[in-house]
Amino acid sequence: MVSEDLSWLLSGLVHRVPHTRSALLLSSDGLVMASDGLDKDAADHLAALASGLHSLARSAGKRFDDGGDVRQVVTELSSSMLFVSAAGQGALLAVLAGREADVPVLGYEMTMMVKSVRSHLGAAPRQPAGQ
């Protein structure tokens, strides 16, 4: 798991890109690692959703894209957009933004954030109980 609080990174991303509402760093199995703009329940719910979406996309990649990695999952809702992307070994970044958000700018900012701190974003796989 991440040994330091990275909420400040997420806060920077949310404040740099207009119409961005919240950001969440999570383990690939859906555990919250850091968040900005979400209460605990909302962060837990979004982490579960983002993990599931990314898992479905990985399955599609294995079946229909020669096993390629998932770059990003984008979900368009009626008034929001949800972006989920890989953020390091065993870690994902989820961002909620209004539909007015500049998608290329947000995608760029997400990519730059992940690239600049990738080594801090890894999440070790969980071990089965009793090990």
C-alpha angles and dihedrals in degrees: 000000000000109000096204135052107259096178089111090063092052091046090054091052093048092050096044097056117058116235093020107136107183145349132207134192112204142168115255089251091058108264118140113244099171137343144185126198097013133096117230096266093047091047092051091048094047091047091055092047095046092048091051094048092049091048091052090049091050089053091051090049092052093048103037108019106049091263094301121170120258110251099184141339115214121192119189114208127182095270104002143050127217120205122191122183140162112269105182138313105338094348134110135194119216122188129185117203138167118258088252091067117115099248098199091049092048091047090050093049091049091050094047092048092050093046094049096051104022093125090059095048103065120118119204114229114259117251122228114261114277096029 
